[in-house]
């Protein structure tokens, strides 16, 4: 009986830091923005901008009525790209690109979904009427499909093409 309690206590003690980290990483802001992983929520936009590199190319992506606008995106290889994603309706949406390897840059990082540097996908998430952004540099050229992973959205036409040239 004592061994069982000791093992349970050791397991809980070992898992507690992981649960705390997971809770921090999945937290959100109340100001209409999705938070980024590892970003200090007390840091204002001015401080975050000063800590981030400047993008060479900015994409403004609108998500509305199960559509992306634009649905064809061309970005330059090896340049710093920032995607600003604005969800314009009352439904949850996201943006995922499989197979593209990116180097995440700045404090904006990935907002919503978590993917580390050199990840094999680029992904962001927004709640209804919210926005998110990510800054990155692509690590190879190619043509990739992007889409919303919310069930039914991709099949309804919420997809597009990302070309890295």
Secondary structure, 3 states (H helix, E strand, C coil): CHHHHHHHHHHHHHHHHHHHHHHHHCCCCCCCECCECCCCCCCCHHHHHHHCCCCCEEEEEEEECCEEECCEEEECCCCEEEEEEEECCCCCEEEEEEEEEEEECCCCCCECCCCCCCEEEEEEEECCCCEEEEEEEECCCEEEEEECCCCCCCCCCCEEEEEEC
